[in-house]
Amino acid sequence: MHYIDEGAGDPVVLLHGNPAWGFLYRKFVKPLTAAGRRVIVPDMIGFGLSEKPVREQAHSLDGHIANLTGLLRQLDIRNATMVCHDWGGPTGLGFALSNPERVRALVIMSTWAWPLPPAEFHKRIFPWRMMHAPLVGPYLLGRHNALAGRGMYLSVVDRKKFRDEAQRVYEGILPDPATRLLTWTWPRWIPLDDTARGFQRFEWLERELKKSKFPTLLVWGREDEVFDHKTFASRFKELLPHAVGPELVTGRHFLQEDSGPEIAEKINNFLDRIDERQP
């Protein structure tokens, strides 16, 4: 499991989702370390520079939570701020809610943590459910790398900048169909009804999140069409009424690409306010 570990101080753990990797947070590291924080950015197993198992059975939400837990316990991470985006949401929150003694605060962006209802985007036959069908998924997302290519391109605001600066990196880290397995199999864990294989884990996340007292910051992209802020940020606000925000920035689903330094500064300001309240 590849990760970067930079700086010193209380750790901030930056968690990506599908089909991204730690590169998504490249503009966060300098502002956070300059503010006196330790920054840890894992590549989830199956992505980035981490090992990429070629069997679907190697990938489950519980498995990814366990991988993250193993890494952070090995590093003896304590007083951590978990920054959770996309699949880094259920994964990072799964770690936080089962290891509360190691966690200080949460930052939640464009994600979810409950079984139903799913996002309207994920219920659509085209393009989402068709892309992850048994034959079409391996063809479009496996052979043609459609999620890391066209999918991410359509999920940012400044597409020219993304194409010039970042798109080839996301595509190049998944060079062949075998390395792209997770891009079309992991989404099958998104619950669409109560028969979904991840349903019980998401029920647990929702139940435990309601009890959570972690200081929490919600940051959302104004233009996000996958987890729109009016529905999903509002739902987190219902579960966590003490949460700050949602603070809106320029961005679709991959808001880090459009507003990375701005979000990093919001995280710094949020943690500074927590420090000021502590005796």
N, C-alpha and C positions, 0 to 999 in steps of 0.2 A: 504494500500500500504506500504509494508515493505521497509525500506531503512536504510543504515548506514550513519552517519554524524560524521566524525572524523577530528581533527585538527582545525587550525585557519588560517585565511588569505583569499586571493581570492579563491573562490570555483572552484574545478574541478569536473565536473559531469560525471561519468563513466556509459555508457549506453550499456547494453547487447542486444542480439537478441534471436533468436529461435534456440534451446530449452534451452538456458543457463539461468543464473541468476547472481546475484552479485558476487557469488563465483568465477566467471571468472576473476575478477579483484583483487583477494586476494593478489597478489604479487605487486600490484601498490600502495596500501595504505601507507605502511611504507615509501617508497622512496618519495612519494609526500608530506606526512605530515611532514617528516623530513626536507623537503625543505621549510617549512613555508606555506603550502597550506592547505586549508580545502577540504576534500574529501567527496563527496556525491555519494553513489552507490544505486540507486533504484532497486528493483525487479519489473519489469513491472507486472501489473495486469495479472494474469494467470500463473505466473512463480515464482519460488523460494519460499520465505516465505510470499508472498502476497496472497490475496484472489484469488481463482480460480473459476470464474463463470463457470457454466456448460451448458450455452446456447451460441451457436455460435453468436447470435445477440449481445451479450455483447462485442464482439471484432470487431473492425474496426481500420484502421490506424488513422482516425480522433479521435476515442475514445481514443486510446493510447496517441496521442498528447495531448488531453485534460487532461488525467490523469496526465501526466508528468507536464503539465502547472499548474494544480492545486497544485501539490506537491511543485514545485519550487516557485510559488507565495506565498504559505502558509509559506514557509521558508524565503520569501523575498530575494531570491537569486539575487545578482547583481554582475557584473564584472566576470561572469562565463566563464570558458572554457568548452565547450561541447565536450566530447570524444564519438564519434559515431561509432558503429560497427554493421554490419548486420542490423536487423530491428531497432536497436538503431540509425541507420543513418537517415532514413526518419522521425523517431519519434523525435530525437534530433534536426535535422535540421528544422523540422516543428515548434518546440518550438523557436529555435533561430531566424528564419526568421519572426516569428510573434511577438517576444518579443525582438527586437534588443537592446533595452535600458538596458536589463539585461545580455547581452552577451558580452564577451571580445574577445574570440577567438574560433576556431574550430580545433579539431583533428579528422581526418577522416580515417577509417580503414575498408577495405574489405566490402564495401557497395555500394549503388547506390542511385540516387535521380532524376531520369528522367523516363518517361513512357516507351520509346522504344529506341533501341532494348533491349530485355531481355538478360540476360546471356545465353550463349550457354548451360550451365549446366541445366538451368531451362526450356529449350525448349525440352530437351530429354524426349522421352517416358519412357525410363528406365534409371535410377530408379526414377527420380524426379516426373514426371507427373503421373506415375502409383501409386507412394506412396501416392499421395494426391487425388486419385480418390475416389468417394463416398463410395465404399465398401472396397477397399483395404486399404485406409488410416486409417480408424478406426481399421482395423484388425492389420496391421503392426505397426502403430505408436501409436494406442490406446491400444490394447491388449498387444503388445509385446515391446512397448517403443523403437522402432527401431531408432528414431532420436536421442534421448538422449543417447542411447547405441551405437549401431554400427555406426550411422551417425557421432557422434562426434569423436568416436575412429578413424574413417577413415579420419578425418579432422584435424589431428595434425601430426607433423613430428615424435616426439619421442613417439611412441604409447605405449611402455612398461612403461615409466614413467607415461603417462596419465592413463593407466589401473591401475597401482599401487597406484597412488596418488589422482586421481580425478574422474574416471569414475563412481564409486559407489555413489559418492555425486550427480552427475547430474542425475543418474537414480533414486536414492532414494528420491529425492525431488518431484518426480512425481510418487507416489506409486501405482496408479490405473488408469484405462482408463478414468475416469471422470476428473482427474486432468491433463490429457494429451491432452485435447481437442484442445488447442491452437497450439500444435505442428503439427497437421495436417490440421487445418483450416486457420491459419494465412497465410501460404504460398499461399493460393488461392487469396490473395490480390496482389500478384506479377503480374504486367501487362504483359500479353503475346501478346495482341493485343489491338486495340483501343476500344474494347467493355468491357474491364476489369473494375470492379467496383471501383478500385482505380486510374483509369486513370487520372481523372481531378486533384486529389490531387498531383499526380506526375508531371503533367504538371505545376502546380503552384510551386512546389518545384524547378523544373528546371528553370523556368522563374525568380523566386526570387533569386535563387542562383547565376545566372549570374550577378545580381546587387550587390551582397554581397561584402563588403570591409573588412570583418572580417579577421584578420591575421589567416592563415590556415596552418596546418601541415598535410601532407599525409604520413601515415605509412602503409606499405603493406608487406604481407608475400611473400617471393620469390616463395614458392611452392603452393600458393593459386590457386586452380583449380575451385572454385566457382565464385569468382570475380577476375580473373587474372589481375595482375598489368599492363600488357601491354595494356589491353583494358580499364579497369575501373579506375585505377589511372590516366591513360592518359586522360580519359574523364573528370575527375574532374579537371585536369590541364587545359583543354580547357575552362571549365566553370569558373575556378578560376586561371587565369594566374599568380596571385601574390602568389599562394600557394608555400610553401616550400616542397620540395620532388618531387616524392615519395622517402622516405627513406625505404630501404628494410631490412627486418629482417628474420631470420629463422621462417617459419611458413606456414601452410596451412590456411584454413579459420579461425580456432580458434587460431590465432597467439599469443594471450595472454598466451596460455598454454605453448608454446615453448619459448617465448621471453618476458615474463612479465616485469622483472626488467629492461631489455634493453629499452623497449618501454617507461616505466615510466621515465627513465633517459632522453630519447629523448624529452618527454613532458616537463620535468623540464628545459632542455637546451633551448627549443623553447620559453618557457615563460620567462626565464631569458633574452633572447635576446630582447623580446618585452619590458621588463622593462628597459633595457639599452637604448632603443630608445626613451623612454618617458622622457620629461623634468622633 
